[in-house]
Amino acid sequence: MIPAVLLSQPPPPVGPRSGSGGGTPPPAVPRLSPGQVVQARVIARLHDGDYAVSVGGQTLRMGLPARFRAGDLLELVLVGTEPQLTFALAAQYPSAAGATVSEAGRLAATLAAPSGEPTWAAALTHATPLAAAPDAPAELAQALQRSVERSGLFYESHQAQWVAGERTLEQLLLEPQTRLAPAIAPGAPAGKPGTHTHASPLAPGVSSGNPIVEAHALPLVQQQLAALDTHAILWRGPIWPGQWLDWAVEERPAEAREPDDPVAWHTALRLHLPRLGGISASLALATNGVRVTLRADWESTSAELRARGLELGAGLAGGGIALLELSVKHHAEA
């Protein structure tokens, strides 16, 4: 999947740019429908490895494979529009090649989001702050991990761990599926008097005469399907009182990467801090270390982040991660 961001004007490329850009902001992206095939042209490769791509007369930032060059023509398929535009290369998208829909595909369509539009990631929203204050980053990291782990997205793999003795029943019962027990069918035997029962740690089962998924479980199943399809999750919520975080994590399986691309995981976050203003961070994690790109809304914040780059490298090294590259930019820069 290829997330895309509309640019007010094409950022400066690494090399010479083919074509020319106007000096005024472009109009809104033309209305497209999921599944629609569009023609696109690569304008340039940007400093951070993304590409400026012209689609429908507008310039979008996209993370294309490194083999593309300025001037290349592409066929893209619009996969989704929320929470952002997401495309796929038409040659790698089965529906664009006229492939037939399997039974599994029809099931997935039945369980698709109510809007009928696929999403680029499984979206998790956390309502309560994870920490009381920002003075314990290790505890905050653990709270974020627990929030994702107990979200129910990975429930079936956790079931397998439970069966193998690698996870306790108490841990499994913290996930939402165990609170989605199906209603007891009329005439079904009740529990024996004097016995204590609780929700089964197994996924809610349904017979052939029931709906595919109970209505109250549908949102969670949709999130699981999105995670399976996109290898990505999006977490949104307060990390401490008054401090909101948007955080995305994407796995890049080996078969989806270029042979010379070692990056297996990509994560990005966005937050607005009282003293430093808006900051976004993008991390590309490979087996040999991590590449970090930081962008700040304020130039003064960019300067401070650059000045403290050595501290970031030392902190990562303390966790056993090598900082391969650090790039700090003002948001007005490419």
N, C-alpha and C positions, 0 to 999 in steps of 0.2 A: 504494500500500500504506500501511496505517495501523498502525504499531507501537503497542502498548498496554501500560501498566504499571499493575499493581494498586496502589491507594492504600489505606493503612490507614484514612484518613478523607479526605473531599473537602477539598482545600486551599481557602483563601479565594478567592472569585472576584473578577473585576473589578467586576461589578455585582451587583445583588440576585440571590440564588439562589432558584430555584423548588424547592419540596420541602424536606425536612428530613433531617438525617443523625443517626445514633446516635452515642453516645459511646464505643462499644466497637468494636474492630477487627472487620471482617467475616470470615466464614468463607472458605475457599478458593474460587476461581473454579469454578463448576460445570463438570464435564467436558463439553467440546465436541469435535466432530469437524470436521476440515478440510472445508470445503464447506458446513457447516451455516449456515443463515440464522437470525439472532437479531434480536429486537427490542431497541432501545436508546433511551434518552432523554437528551438533553443537560441536564446539571444546571447548568453555568455555564461561562463562559470564564475562564481563569486569567490571572494577571498576565503570564506569559511567552508568551501566545498559544495555548497548548494548551487543551484542553477537559476538564472532568470529565464523564464519561459513565457512566450507569448501565446495566450489562449483567447480566442474570440476578441482580439484587439486589446486585451488587457495583459499586464505583466504580472506573473505570479512567481513567487519563490518556491522551488521544489527541490527535494533531495533525490535527484536522479542518480543512477549508476554512473561511475566515473568514465565509462567508455564514450559518453556523448560529447559532442563538440559544438561550438557556435555555428549556427546555420543548419544543424540537423533538423529534419522534419519528423514528427512523432504522431502516432495515433494513440490517444489516451481515452480511457473509459472513466466517466464520473462514477465513483463508488458511493460517495455520500457528501452531504453538505453540512452536517452538524456533528460536532461543534465547530468544524471547519471543513473547507473543501478538501476532498480526498480523491485522488485519481489512481488508476493502475495502468500499466502499459497494456495496450489492447492485445498484443501478442501473447501476454501472460494471463489474460483474463478469459476464462472459458466461455462466458456468455457472449463475449464479443465475437467469438469464432463460430457461433451458431451451435454450440454443443447442446445436447439434450440434457434436461434436468432430471437428476436421479431422484429416487424416493427420499434419500437423505436430504437432497436439495429442496424438495417440496416440503419436507418436515421443517427445515430451517426457515423457509418462506412463511410457513404457518406461524412460526414462533417469532417472526421478525417484529421489530418495533412497531407500535401502532401506526406511525406515519408511513410505514412501508419502506422507509429509507434505511439502508444499512449505515452503521456508524463506523468511525475509524478506530474506536477503542471502547473498551468496557468502562463506563463512567461510574465512579463511586463517589457518593456525597456523604461527608461526615458532618453531623450536626453540632457536636459539642467539642470544645477545645481539647486537644491532646495533652496539653501541659498547662500548668498554672502561670508559668513565666518562661522567658527564653534563655534562662541561665543554666540549663542542663541539656546540652545538645545530644549527648549519648542517650539520655532517657527519652528525648523527643524522637530520635531515630528508632528506638525500640518501640515506641508507641505507634509510629507510622507503620512499622513492620507488622505489629499486631493488628492494626486496623485493616490492612490488606489481607493478612493471613486468615482473619476471622470473618471476612466479607462474604464467604460462601462461593467465591469464584473458583476456588480450587478444592471444593468439597469432595469430589469423587477421588482425586488423588490422595486426599487426606484419609478417605475411607480405606484405600489400599494400604496406607501406612498403618492405620488402626488394625486392620486384619493381620498385617505382618508384625504387629507388636511394637511399631516404631512411634505410635501416637496413642495417647490415652483416651478413654471414653470421655473423660471430663473435658479434654481439649476439643474433641469433636462436638460435644454438646454446646460449645460456645458459638457455633456457626448457625446462621439463620435457618438452614434447611431442617434442623431438628425441631424447629418451632412451627414447621409447615406440615404437621401430620394430617393426612387426608381424613375426611369425615368417615365415621364407621358406617358401613352400609347397613340398611335395615335388615334385622334378623341375624346380624353378626354377633358372635358370642362376646359378652363383656368380660372384663378381667375378673379373676376369682376374688371372692371376698377375702379381705385380710392381706392381699398382695399389693405391693407398690409398683406402679407402672409409670413410665415417662415416655416422651417421644422417642421413636426408634431412631438410631443414628443412620439408618438407611434412607435413601432418597424416597420421596413420596411415590408410591406405586399406584398405577391405575390399570384397570382392566380394559379389555377391548371395547367395552361399551361406554367408557368414560371419555371425557375430553383428553387430548394429547397431554396437556398439562393443566392442573387446577388453576383457576383464574388468579388466586392469591399468590401462586408461585411463579406466575408468568414473568414479572419484571426481573426476578433473579435469574431465571433461565435465559432470558434475553441477554443479560449481562454476560453470562457464561458463554453463550454462542458468540457474542462480540469478541470476547477474549480469545476464544479458540480460532476465530476467523482472522483476527488482526494481529495476534501476538502482542497486544498493547492494552494498557489500562490507563485511565485518567482519574486521578484522585483530587477531590476538591473539598475544602473545608477549613475551619479555623485551627491553627496549630497551637496558639495560645489566645487568650481573650483579646479580641480586636485585631488579630493578625490572620489574614486569609492567605491560603496557599493554593495554587494550581500546579499540580505535579503529574507528569506523564512518564511512563516507562514503556519501552518497546523492545521486544526481543527480535533479533535479526538472525533467523536460522541460517545455517551454512549454505543451504540450497538457494537462499534468497540473496546471497551476497556475491560480489565479484570474487574470483579466485584469489586476488591479491588484497582483498579487503578483510582485515582481521577483526573488525568491530562487530562484536556479538550482541551488545546491549547499548541502547541509547536512552538517556533520560534527560528530561528538561523540566524546569520549574520557573514559576513567575510569582513574585510577591512585591508588595509595596511597603517599605519600611519608613517609620516616622522621620528618622534622621538622614537616611541615604536615598529615599525616594524609590522609584520603581527599578527593580533588578530582575533580570532573567538569566538563567544559567542553563547551558547545554553541555552534557557530558557524554562522550563516546568511549565506552569501556571495552577494551580488548584484553587478551590474555597477558599482555606485557605491560599494561598500564592504562592510563586514561588521558584523553584530551579534553580540555575544559575551555569553553567559550563563555565569557561573562559580558553582558550588555547592561548598561545603566542609562536611566532617563536623564540623569544630570552629569555634566562633564566633571564636576568636582568629585562625584562618587566614582567615576571611571578612574580618575587620578588616584584616589585612595585605594581602590582595589588593585591597581597596578603596583602601588608602593608596598602592598602587603602580600604580593604574590609568593614570596619566599615562605611566609607563614602557612599559606595554603599547601605548598609543596611539602613542607615539614609535617603538617597534619595528616596528609594523605600517606606519606611515607610511614608515619607511626601506625597506620592501619594496614600496612603491607601493600599499598598501591603506589606505583610510580607515576608521577606527573610527567607525561610525555610532552605536553604542550599546553601553554596557557595563553589565551588571547582575551584581552580586555578592550571593550569598545564602548563608545557612546552610541546610543540608539540611532542617532542621525547618520552614523557610519554604516557601511555595508557589513 
